[in-house]
Amino acid sequence: MNKRIASFIAIINKLEDWFLIIMLAVMVVLAITQIFYRNIFGEGIVWIDPLLRVLVLWVAIAGAVVATRTDNHIRIDFFTRYISEKFHKTLQRLVYAFCIFICGLIAWHSVRFVQMDYEYATIAFAKIPAWVTELIIPIGFFMMAVRYLLLFVSPPEKEMR
């Protein structure tokens, strides 16, 4: 792989990691704040619960992108124990191609979904437009498709079990 491309991917990896860390930290701080306000003042801050639900979505999709980067997504690898290495690489590439297609399809349709909420001016909570909270869906699935494309082009070497 080209040195510039490798360094660019390393920067993207660091940004993804920091994004995930910051999102998790914000979730913890907000949850603790909400618990504190409910226990001390008898009621919480109205916008924290819906924001936490949105952040769960963002963390889940960002975590899926990070898992895709290292090829640690959920898989059923029962058959990999019983097939030859040559067929394993072919099957692995077929799986990557399927994942590229599915992630690309979800990214495409989620863009349409976000556009629809933008056009209808749907509000998520606290005057925040719903389309802003949904942006992670097309961005995340597009990034997963790109990650699978990179894996398709240059699959990681796996040891056969």
NUSEGU-214693 format. One record per atom (N, C-alpha, C): z, y, x. Coordinates in pm, 1 decimal. Layout:
# residues N
<w: Z v: Y u: X>
...
This chain:
# residues 161
<w: 0.0 v: -117.7 u: 84.8>
<w: 0.0 v: 0.0 u: 0.0>
<w: 0.0 v: 124.7 u: 89.9>
<w: -71.7 v: 223.9 u: 47.8>
<w: -81.3 v: 349.1 u: 119.9>
<w: 58.1 v: 410.8 u: 136.7>
<w: 83.2 v: 472.3 u: 252.2>
<w: 215.5 v: 529.2 u: 280.2>
<w: 250.0 v: 642.0 u: 183.8>
<w: 151.2 v: 725.1 u: 147.4>
<w: 175.2 v: 833.2 u: 52.3>
<w: 209.6 v: 779.4 u: -86.0>
<w: 138.0 v: 678.7 u: -127.5>
<w: 164.9 v: 618.6 u: -258.4>
<w: 304.2 v: 556.6 u: -259.3>
<w: 338.2 v: 486.8 u: -151.9>
<w: 470.3 v: 424.9 u: -142.4>
<w: 581.8 v: 528.5 u: -145.8>
<w: 562.9 v: 640.8 u: -77.2>
<w: 666.3 v: 744.9 u: -78.4>
<w: 672.8 v: 812.0 u: -215.5>
<w: 558.4 v: 829.0 u: -281.1>
<w: 556.8 v: 885.5 u: -416.4>
<w: 630.7 v: 793.2 u: -513.1>
<w: 605.1 v: 663.8 u: -504.0>
<w: 673.8 v: 566.6 u: -590.3>
<w: 823.8 v: 566.0 u: -560.3>
<w: 861.3 v: 580.2 u: -434.2>
<w: 1003.9 v: 585.4 u: -397.7>
<w: 1071.0 v: 707.1 u: -460.3>
<w: 1000.9 v: 820.4 u: -463.1>
<w: 1056.5 v: 941.2 u: -526.7>
<w: 1072.9 v: 918.8 u: -676.6>
<w: 972.0 v: 859.5 u: -738.7>
<w: 980.3 v: 828.5 u: -882.3>
<w: 1097.8 v: 734.9 u: -908.9>
<w: 1116.1 v: 635.3 u: -824.0>
<w: 1228.5 v: 542.0 u: -839.5>
<w: 1362.5 v: 614.5 u: -833.8>
<w: 1376.9 v: 704.6 u: -738.5>
<w: 1501.3 v: 781.5 u: -726.1>
<w: 1523.7 v: 868.5 u: -850.0>
<w: 1417.8 v: 933.0 u: -898.1>
<w: 1429.5 v: 1015.6 u: -1018.3>
<w: 1471.6 v: 931.2 u: -1139.2>
<w: 1412.8 v: 814.6 u: -1152.8>
<w: 1451.4 v: 724.7 u: -1263.0>
<w: 1597.5 v: 685.0 u: -1251.3>
<w: 1640.0 v: 649.4 u: -1130.2>
<w: 1779.2 v: 609.4 u: -1109.6>
<w: 1874.9 v: 722.7 u: -1144.2>
<w: 1845.5 v: 842.9 u: -1094.0>
<w: 1933.1 v: 956.9 u: -1122.3>
<w: 1931.7 v: 994.5 u: -1269.6>
<w: 1816.3 v: 985.0 u: -1333.3>
<w: 1807.2 v: 1011.8 u: -1476.0>
<w: 1898.7 v: 917.1 u: -1553.4>
<w: 1892.7 v: 789.2 u: -1519.2>
<w: 1976.3 v: 689.1 u: -1585.2>
<w: 2124.5 v: 713.9 u: -1559.5>
<w: 2160.4 v: 745.5 u: -1437.7>
<w: 2299.8 v: 773.5 u: -1402.3>
<w: 2351.8 v: 894.9 u: -1478.6>
<w: 2272.0 v: 1000.5 u: -1482.5>
<w: 2314.3 v: 1122.6 u: -1552.7>
<w: 2329.6 v: 1096.5 u: -1701.9>
<w: 2235.8 v: 1023.4 u: -1759.9>
<w: 2243.6 v: 993.2 u: -1903.6>
<w: 2369.2 v: 911.4 u: -1935.7>
<w: 2398.5 v: 813.4 u: -1853.5>
<w: 2518.9 v: 732.3 u: -1875.6>
<w: 2645.2 v: 816.3 u: -1859.6>
<w: 2647.4 v: 902.4 u: -1759.4>
<w: 2764.3 v: 988.9 u: -1738.4>
<w: 2783.5 v: 1083.8 u: -1856.6>
<w: 2675.0 v: 1142.2 u: -1905.9>
<w: 2683.6 v: 1231.1 u: -2021.9>
<w: 2735.5 v: 1154.0 u: -2143.5>
<w: 2687.5 v: 1031.6 u: -2161.2>
<w: 2736.0 v: 950.8 u: -2273.6>
<w: 2886.0 v: 926.3 u: -2264.8>
<w: 2933.9 v: 890.5 u: -2146.4>
<w: 3076.9 v: 863.8 u: -2128.5>
<w: 3158.3 v: 989.7 u: -2155.1>
<w: 3115.9 v: 1103.1 u: -2099.3>
<w: 3188.4 v: 1228.9 u: -2118.9>
<w: 3190.1 v: 1267.6 u: -2266.4>
<w: 3076.9 v: 1255.7 u: -2333.1>
<w: 3071.7 v: 1290.8 u: -2475.3>
<w: 3158.2 v: 1197.9 u: -2560.2>
<w: 3154.7 v: 1069.2 u: -2530.8>
<w: 3236.8 v: 974.8 u: -2607.0>
<w: 3385.6 v: 1002.7 u: -2587.1>
<w: 3426.2 v: 1029.2 u: -2463.7>
<w: 3567.0 v: 1060.6 u: -2435.8>
<w: 3605.9 v: 1191.3 u: -2504.6>
<w: 3517.5 v: 1289.2 u: -2500.9>
<w: 3543.5 v: 1416.5 u: -2568.2>
<w: 3561.5 v: 1395.6 u: -2718.2>
<w: 3475.5 v: 1315.1 u: -2776.8>
<w: 3483.6 v: 1289.5 u: -2920.5>
<w: 3614.9 v: 1218.1 u: -2955.5>
<w: 3653.6 v: 1121.5 u: -2875.6>
<w: 3780.4 v: 1050.4 u: -2898.6>
<w: 3897.7 v: 1148.0 u: -2886.6>
<w: 3894.8 v: 1231.2 u: -2783.8>
<w: 3999.8 v: 1330.7 u: -2763.3>
<w: 4010.4 v: 1423.2 u: -2885.3>
<w: 3899.9 v: 1479.4 u: -2928.2>
<w: 3901.4 v: 1571.1 u: -3042.9>
<w: 3948.5 v: 1502.1 u: -3170.5>
<w: 3908.9 v: 1377.9 u: -3191.3>
<w: 3952.2 v: 1306.5 u: -3312.3>
<w: 4101.4 v: 1276.8 u: -3309.5>
<w: 4153.3 v: 1240.8 u: -3192.9>
<w: 4295.4 v: 1208.1 u: -3182.9>
<w: 4385.0 v: 1331.5 u: -3181.7>
<w: 4342.3 v: 1437.8 u: -3118.5>
<w: 4424.0 v: 1558.7 u: -3106.9>
<w: 4409.4 v: 1649.0 u: -3229.9>
<w: 4285.7 v: 1673.1 u: -3270.6>
<w: 4261.1 v: 1769.1 u: -3378.4>
<w: 4231.9 v: 1703.5 u: -3513.8>
<w: 4221.3 v: 1572.9 u: -3517.1>
<w: 4199.6 v: 1503.3 u: -3643.2>
<w: 4054.7 v: 1496.9 u: -3687.9>
<w: 3966.8 v: 1561.4 u: -3616.4>
<w: 3823.3 v: 1552.9 u: -3647.0>
<w: 3744.4 v: 1576.4 u: -3519.3>
<w: 3624.8 v: 1519.1 u: -3514.9>
<w: 3542.2 v: 1530.3 u: -3396.0>
<w: 3440.8 v: 1641.9 u: -3407.8>
<w: 3360.2 v: 1652.2 u: -3306.8>
<w: 3251.2 v: 1749.7 u: -3305.4>
<w: 3133.0 v: 1685.7 u: -3377.2>
<w: 3077.2 v: 1756.1 u: -3472.9>
<w: 2978.0 v: 1700.1 u: -3564.5>
<w: 2854.8 v: 1645.3 u: -3493.5>
<w: 2804.0 v: 1711.6 u: -3394.1>
<w: 2677.1 v: 1674.0 u: -3333.1>
<w: 2688.1 v: 1567.5 u: -3224.4>
<w: 2810.4 v: 1530.7 u: -3184.1>
<w: 2823.3 v: 1434.1 u: -3074.0>
<w: 2778.2 v: 1294.3 u: -3115.1>
<w: 2816.6 v: 1247.0 u: -3232.7>
<w: 2777.8 v: 1111.3 u: -3273.2>
<w: 2626.6 v: 1092.7 u: -3282.8>
<w: 2553.2 v: 1183.6 u: -3349.8>
<w: 2407.4 v: 1163.8 u: -3349.1>
<w: 2345.8 v: 1177.2 u: -3209.2>
<w: 2401.6 v: 1265.2 u: -3126.2>
<w: 2350.6 v: 1277.3 u: -2990.1>
<w: 2376.2 v: 1148.9 u: -2911.8>
<w: 2491.7 v: 1088.3 u: -2930.1>
<w: 2520.0 v: 961.4 u: -2862.1>
<w: 2423.2 v: 851.7 u: -2905.5>
<w: 2387.2 v: 849.2 u: -3033.2>
<w: 2288.5 v: 750.4 u: -3080.7>
<w: 2153.6 v: 773.1 u: -3013.3>
<w: 2113.8 v: 897.2 u: -2999.5>
<w: 1987.3 v: 929.3 u: -2931.8>
<w: 1996.1 v: 890.4 u: -2784.3>
<w: 2109.2 v: 919.8 u: -2721.8>
<w: 2125.3 v: 886.8 u: -2580.2>
<w: 2123.7 v: 735.6 u: -2556.5>
<w: 2172.9 v: 658.8 u: -2652.4>
<w: 2165.6 v: 512.2 u: -2639.6>
<w: 2018.9 v: 469.0 u: -2633.5>
<w: 1935.8 v: 527.7 u: -2719.2>
<w: 1792.0 v: 497.9 u: -2716.4>
<w: 1732.3 v: 536.2 u: -2581.7>
<w: 1764.9 v: 655.4 u: -2533.1>
<w: 1710.7 v: 702.3 u: -2405.9>
<w: 1754.4 v: 613.9 u: -2289.8>
<w: 1881.4 v: 575.1 u: -2289.0>
<w: 1931.6 v: 489.0 u: -2180.8>
<w: 1867.3 v: 350.9 u: -2187.6>
<w: 1850.5 v: 298.0 u: -2308.1>
<w: 1788.7 v: 166.0 u: -2322.8>
<w: 1645.2 v: 166.3 u: -2270.7>
<w: 1567.6 v: 266.7 u: -2307.1>
<w: 1428.3 v: 270.5 u: -2262.5>
<w: 1420.8 v: 302.0 u: -2112.9>
<w: 1504.0 v: 392.6 u: -2064.5>
<w: 1505.4 v: 421.4 u: -1920.5>
<w: 1548.2 v: 297.5 u: -1841.8>
<w: 1643.4 v: 222.8 u: -1894.6>
<w: 1685.0 v: 98.0 u: -1829.8>
<w: 1573.7 v: -5.4 u: -1829.8>
<w: 1495.2 v: -9.4 u: -1937.2>
<w: 1381.4 v: -101.2 u: -1941.8>
<w: 1275.9 v: -63.1 u: -1837.7>
<w: 1255.4 v: 65.4 u: -1817.5>
<w: 1161.0 v: 111.5 u: -1715.1>
<w: 1209.6 v: 68.7 u: -1576.5>
<w: 1337.5 v: 86.2 u: -1550.6>
<w: 1393.7 v: 46.8 u: -1421.2>
<w: 1385.8 v: -104.8 u: -1403.6>
<w: 1413.3 v: -180.5 u: -1508.9>
<w: 1403.7 v: -326.8 u: -1500.0>
<w: 1259.5 v: -370.1 u: -1475.3>
<w: 1165.2 v: -299.9 u: -1532.8>
<w: 1024.3 v: -331.5 u: -1512.2>
<w: 984.2 v: -304.8 u: -1367.5>
<w: 1039.7 v: -200.5 u: -1309.9>
<w: 1008.7 v: -165.4 u: -1171.0>
<w: 1034.4 v: -283.1 u: -1078.3>
<w: 1143.4 v: -352.0 u: -1099.1>
<w: 1182.2 v: -461.6 u: -1010.0>
<w: 1145.8 v: -598.1 u: -1066.2>
<w: 1066.3 v: -599.0 u: -1172.7>
<w: 1023.3 v: -723.5 u: -1238.7>
<w: 1144.2 v: -804.7 u: -1285.6>
<w: 1244.7 v: -734.1 u: -1337.5>
<w: 1365.3 v: -799.3 u: -1387.8>
<w: 1377.0 v: -788.8 u: -1539.5>
<w: 1264.8 v: -787.5 u: -1606.8>
<w: 1266.3 v: -782.4 u: -1751.8>
<w: 1302.8 v: -918.7 u: -1808.1>
<w: 1329.6 v: -923.1 u: -1935.1>
<w: 1365.3 v: -1049.9 u: -2000.0>
<w: 1244.0 v: -1141.1 u: -1999.8>
<w: 1266.1 v: -1265.3 u: -1962.2>
<w: 1155.8 v: -1361.0 u: -1960.2>
<w: 1208.3 v: -1502.1 u: -1983.0>
<w: 1120.5 v: -1584.7 u: -2025.6>
<w: 1151.8 v: -1727.1 u: -2037.8>
<w: 1075.7 v: -1795.0 u: -1925.3>
<w: 1147.3 v: -1844.0 u: -1826.7>
<w: 1080.2 v: -1900.4 u: -1710.0>
<w: 1094.6 v: -2052.6 u: -1702.2>
<w: 1103.6 v: -2115.6 u: -1815.9>
<w: 1116.8 v: -2261.5 u: -1821.2>
<w: 997.8 v: -2330.0 u: -1753.5>
<w: 876.5 v: -2282.3 u: -1783.1>
<w: 757.1 v: -2348.4 u: -1732.7>
<w: 731.7 v: -2324.2 u: -1584.7>
<w: 788.2 v: -2217.5 u: -1529.4>
<w: 762.4 v: -2188.1 u: -1388.8>
<w: 819.0 v: -2294.7 u: -1295.6>
<w: 910.4 v: -2371.6 u: -1343.9>
<w: 966.7 v: -2479.0 u: -1261.8>
<w: 872.0 v: -2597.9 u: -1250.2>
<w: 777.8 v: -2607.6 u: -1342.0>
<w: 694.9 v: -2727.2 u: -1351.0>
<w: 546.6 v: -2703.1 u: -1324.7>
<w: 509.7 v: -2583.0 u: -1281.2>
<w: 369.0 v: -2555.6 u: -1255.3>
<w: 348.5 v: -2524.7 u: -1107.4>
<w: 225.5 v: -2542.4 u: -1064.5>
<w: 193.6 v: -2517.9 u: -923.1>
<w: 199.7 v: -2368.4 u: -893.6>
<w: 210.8 v: -2335.7 u: -764.6>
<w: 221.0 v: -2195.7 u: -725.0>
<w: 93.2 v: -2119.7 u: -759.0>
<w: -21.3 v: -2184.1 u: -743.0>
<w: -148.9 v: -2118.4 u: -773.6>
<w: -156.0 v: -2083.0 u: -922.7>
<w: -122.3 v: -2177.6 u: -1007.0>
<w: -125.5 v: -2151.8 u: -1151.2>
<w: -15.6 v: -2052.3 u: -1190.4>
<w: 95.5 v: -2055.5 u: -1118.8>
<w: 204.4 v: -1961.9 u: -1146.0>
<w: 159.0 v: -1817.6 u: -1127.1>
<w: 85.5 v: -1791.5 u: -1018.8>
<w: 36.9 v: -1655.2 u: -993.2>
<w: -63.1 v: -1612.2 u: -1100.8>
<w: -148.3 v: -1704.0 u: -1143.0>
<w: -244.0 v: -1672.7 u: -1249.9>
<w: -171.2 v: -1644.5 u: -1380.1>
<w: -75.0 v: -1727.7 u: -1412.3>
<w: 3.2 v: -1708.5 u: -1534.4>
<w: 81.4 v: -1577.3 u: -1527.9>
<w: 135.3 v: -1547.0 u: -1412.2>
<w: 210.0 v: -1422.9 u: -1392.6>
<w: 120.1 v: -1301.6 u: -1417.3>
<w: -1.8 v: -1305.6 u: -1367.2>
<w: -95.0 v: -1195.2 u: -1389.5>
<w: -134.3 v: -1184.5 u: -1536.8>
<w: -148.7 v: -1296.7 u: -1604.3>
<w: -178.2 v: -1293.2 u: -1747.9>
<w: -63.4 v: -1228.5 u: -1825.5>
<w: 57.8 v: -1261.0 u: -1787.2>
<w: 174.9 v: -1200.3 u: -1851.6>
<w: 177.0 v: -1050.5 u: -1826.1>
<w: 148.6 v: -1009.4 u: -1703.6>
<w: 144.7 v: -866.5 u: -1672.3>
<w: 35.5 v: -796.0 u: -1752.9>
<w: -80.1 v: -858.3 u: -1765.2>
<w: -189.0 v: -798.5 u: -1842.9>
<w: -148.0 v: -783.6 u: -1989.4>
<w: -82.6 v: -884.5 u: -2042.7>
<w: -34.9 v: -878.0 u: -2181.4>
<w: 68.0 v: -765.9 u: -2196.5>
<w: 158.8 v: -753.9 u: -2101.2>
<w: 260.5 v: -648.7 u: -2105.0>
<w: 198.8 v: -510.0 u: -2094.8>
<w: 94.9 v: -495.5 u: -2011.3>
<w: 23.5 v: -367.5 u: -2001.8>
<w: -33.2 v: -330.9 u: -2137.9>
<w: -97.4 v: -427.5 u: -2202.0>
<w: -158.2 v: -403.9 u: -2332.7>
<w: -52.7 v: -365.1 u: -2436.2>
<w: 55.0 v: -441.5 u: -2444.7>
<w: 158.6 v: -415.9 u: -2545.7>
<w: 227.8 v: -282.4 u: -2520.0>
<w: 266.0 v: -255.8 u: -2396.6>
<w: 332.4 v: -127.6 u: -2365.7>
<w: 238.2 v: -10.0 u: -2389.6>
<w: 111.1 v: -26.7 u: -2355.7>
<w: 13.3 v: 78.0 u: -2382.0>
<w: -4.8 v: 102.2 u: -2531.1>
<w: -7.8 v: -5.0 u: -2607.6>
<w: -22.3 v: 4.9 u: -2752.9>
<w: 98.9 v: 75.5 u: -2814.9>
<w: 217.1 v: 38.7 u: -2771.9>
<w: 338.3 v: 103.7 u: -2822.7>
<w: 339.7 v: 250.9 u: -2781.5>
<w: 301.0 v: 280.5 u: -2657.5>
<w: 297.2 v: 420.1 u: -2612.3>
<w: 199.6 v: 500.0 u: -2698.1>
<w: 81.7 v: 445.4 u: -2723.6>
<w: -19.7 v: 514.7 u: -2803.2>
<w: 31.4 v: 545.2 u: -2944.1>
<w: 85.1 v: 443.0 u: -3009.9>
<w: 130.8 v: 462.6 u: -3148.0>
<w: 257.6 v: 547.5 u: -3155.0>
<w: 339.4 v: 543.2 u: -3051.7>
<w: 458.4 v: 628.5 u: -3053.0>
<w: 420.8 v: 774.8 u: -3031.3>
<w: 312.0 v: 800.7 u: -2960.3>
<w: 262.4 v: 938.4 u: -2949.6>
<w: 224.5 v: 987.2 u: -3088.4>
<w: 157.7 v: 903.4 u: -3164.9>
<w: 120.7 v: 940.2 u: -3302.7>
<w: 245.3 v: 964.8 u: -3387.6>
<w: 348.2 v: 883.1 u: -3367.9>
<w: 473.8 v: 897.9 u: -3441.1>
<w: 541.7 v: 1030.7 u: -3406.4>
<w: 546.1 v: 1063.6 u: -3278.0>
<w: 606.7 v: 1189.7 u: -3233.0>
<w: 526.5 v: 1308.2 u: -3286.5>
<w: 393.5 v: 1297.5 u: -3283.8>
<w: 309.4 v: 1404.9 u: -3337.6>
<w: 336.8 v: 1427.1 u: -3486.2>
<w: 356.2 v: 1317.7 u: -3558.7>
<w: 383.6 v: 1327.7 u: -3702.4>
<w: 515.2 v: 1402.7 u: -3726.5>
<w: 619.7 v: 1367.5 u: -3652.1>
<w: 747.1 v: 1437.9 u: -3667.5>
<w: 736.8 v: 1583.4 u: -3623.0>
<w: 651.0 v: 1609.6 u: -3524.5>
<w: 627.8 v: 1747.6 u: -3482.0>
<w: 559.4 v: 1827.1 u: -3594.0>
<w: 456.5 v: 1767.9 u: -3653.7>
<w: 382.3 v: 1836.7 u: -3759.7>
<w: 467.8 v: 1861.5 u: -3883.7>
<w: 553.9 v: 1766.0 u: -3917.1>
<w: 639.5 v: 1781.2 u: -4035.0>
<w: 767.5 v: 1858.4 u: -4005.0>
<w: 787.3 v: 1895.4 u: -3880.1>
<w: 904.9 v: 1971.8 u: -3836.7>
<w: 1035.4 v: 1903.6 u: -3878.0>
<w: 1040.3 v: 1773.0 u: -3858.0>
<w: 1159.7 v: 1695.6 u: -3890.0>
<w: 1272.8 v: 1733.6 u: -3795.9>
<w: 1392.1 v: 1750.0 u: -3851.1>
<w: 1510.3 v: 1785.3 u: -3771.8>
<w: 1594.4 v: 1659.3 u: -3752.0>
<w: 1635.0 v: 1635.1 u: -3627.2>
<w: 1718.5 v: 1519.0 u: -3596.7>
<w: 1865.1 v: 1550.8 u: -3627.4>
<w: 1916.5 v: 1655.8 u: -3564.5>
<w: 2053.6 v: 1700.7 u: -3585.0>
<w: 2068.3 v: 1835.6 u: -3516.7>
<w: 2162.5 v: 1914.4 u: -3561.3>
<w: 2197.1 v: 2043.9 u: -3499.4>
<w: 2074.5 v: 2128.0 u: -3464.7>
<w: 1980.2 v: 2132.7 u: -3553.6>
<w: 1857.0 v: 2211.6 u: -3538.2>
<w: 1768.3 v: 2164.7 u: -3423.0>
<w: 1792.6 v: 2044.7 u: -3372.9>
<w: 1707.6 v: 1987.7 u: -3267.9>
<w: 1596.3 v: 1909.0 u: -3336.8>
<w: 1471.3 v: 1940.6 u: -3305.1>
<w: 1360.7 v: 1868.6 u: -3368.8>
<w: 1362.6 v: 1720.1 u: -3332.9>
<w: 1327.5 v: 1638.3 u: -3430.3>
<w: 1327.3 v: 1493.5 u: -3408.8>
<w: 1228.9 v: 1452.7 u: -3299.9>
<w: 1116.2 v: 1523.5 u: -3291.1>
<w: 1015.8 v: 1484.9 u: -3192.1>
<w: 1069.5 v: 1495.2 u: -3049.6>
<w: 1161.8 v: 1587.0 u: -3024.5>
<w: 1220.4 v: 1600.3 u: -2890.9>
<w: 1303.8 v: 1476.3 u: -2857.5>
<w: 1379.3 v: 1429.3 u: -2955.8>
<w: 1463.7 v: 1311.7 u: -2932.4>
<w: 1381.6 v: 1183.8 u: -2919.1>
<w: 1258.7 v: 1186.6 u: -2970.6>
<w: 1173.0 v: 1067.2 u: -2969.7>
<w: 1077.7 v: 1062.6 u: -2850.9>
<w: 1074.3 v: 1167.8 u: -2770.5>
<w: 980.4 v: 1174.1 u: -2658.5>
<w: 995.6 v: 1059.1 u: -2559.4>
<w: 1114.7 v: 1004.4 u: -2548.2>
<w: 1137.3 v: 896.7 u: -2453.1>
<w: 1054.8 v: 772.7 u: -2487.2>
<w: 1021.8 v: 755.1 u: -2612.2>
<w: 949.4 v: 633.6 u: -2652.4>
<w: 809.4 v: 630.3 u: -2590.3>
<w: 723.3 v: 730.2 u: -2614.3>
<w: 591.2 v: 721.4 u: -2549.5>
<w: 597.4 v: 732.9 u: -2397.6>
<w: 686.6 v: 818.4 u: -2346.7>
<w: 697.1 v: 833.7 u: -2201.5>
<w: 744.2 v: 703.3 u: -2137.6>
<w: 848.6 v: 644.1 u: -2194.7>
<w: 903.8 v: 520.5 u: -2139.1>
<w: 805.0 v: 405.0 u: -2143.0>
<w: 737.6 v: 387.2 u: -2256.3>
<w: 642.7 v: 276.0 u: -2265.3>
<w: 518.5 v: 299.4 u: -2181.0>
<w: 477.9 v: 425.7 u: -2165.4>
<w: 368.2 v: 454.8 u: -2073.9>
<w: 409.1 v: 419.3 u: -1930.9>
<w: 531.3 v: 457.6 u: -1892.6>
<w: 578.8 v: 426.3 u: -1757.4>
<w: 590.9 v: 275.5 u: -1736.3>
<w: 633.8 v: 202.7 u: -1841.1>
<w: 639.7 v: 56.9 u: -1828.2>
<w: 500.1 v: -1.7 u: -1811.2>
<w: 402.2 v: 51.9 u: -1884.0>
<w: 264.5 v: 4.3 u: -1869.2>
<w: 215.0 v: 28.4 u: -1726.9>
<w: 246.7 v: 145.0 u: -1671.8>
<w: 206.9 v: 175.3 u: -1533.2>
<w: 277.0 v: 79.7 u: -1436.8>
<w: 405.0 v: 54.2 u: -1459.8>
<w: 478.3 v: -40.2 u: -1373.2>
<w: 416.7 v: -179.7 u: -1378.7>
<w: 381.1 v: -224.4 u: -1500.1>
<w: 317.6 v: -355.7 u: -1512.9>
<w: 179.8 v: -355.8 u: -1447.1>
<w: 110.1 v: -243.0 u: -1451.4>
<w: -18.4 v: -234.2 u: -1383.6>
<w: 1.2 v: -249.8 u: -1233.0>
<w: 103.7 v: -185.1 u: -1178.7>
<w: 133.9 v: -199.8 u: -1036.0>
<w: 169.8 v: -344.3 u: -1002.6>
<w: 246.4 v: -409.4 u: -1091.6>
<w: 281.3 v: -550.0 u: -1069.5>
<w: 158.7 v: -639.8 u: -1080.5>
<w: 67.2 v: -605.0 u: -1171.6>
<w: -56.4 v: -682.0 u: -1188.4>
<w: -141.2 v: -673.9 u: -1062.1>
<w: -153.0 v: -553.4 u: -1007.5>
<w: -234.7 v: -532.2 u: -888.1>
<w: -170.0 v: -597.1 u: -765.8>
<w: -39.5 v: -584.3 u: -755.7>
<w: 31.1 v: -637.5 u: -639.8>
<w: 157.2 v: -710.5 u: -686.3>
<w: 142.2 v: -835.2 u: -733.7>
<w: 259.9 v: -907.7 u: -783.5>
<w: 360.1 v: -937.2 u: -673.1>
<w: 488.3 v: -931.8 u: -708.2>
<w: 590.7 v: -962.2 u: -607.2>
<w: 588.3 v: -1110.5 u: -573.2>
<w: 624.1 v: -1138.9 u: -451.2>
<w: 633.0 v: -1278.8 u: -409.8>
<w: 762.8 v: -1337.8 u: -463.4>
<w: 749.3 v: -1442.2 u: -538.8>
<w: 865.5 v: -1511.6 u: -594.8>
<w: 874.7 v: -1649.1 u: -532.9>
<w: 995.6 v: -1692.1 u: -513.0>
<w: 1011.4 v: -1828.0 u: -462.8>
<w: 1005.5 v: -1924.0 u: -581.4>
<w: 937.4 v: -2034.3 u: -561.8>
<w: 924.9 v: -2135.4 u: -666.8>
<w: 1054.5 v: -2215.2 u: -674.0>
<w: 1095.6 v: -2245.4 u: -794.8>
<w: 1219.5 v: -2323.4 u: -809.8>
<w: 1192.0 v: -2469.6 u: -826.3>
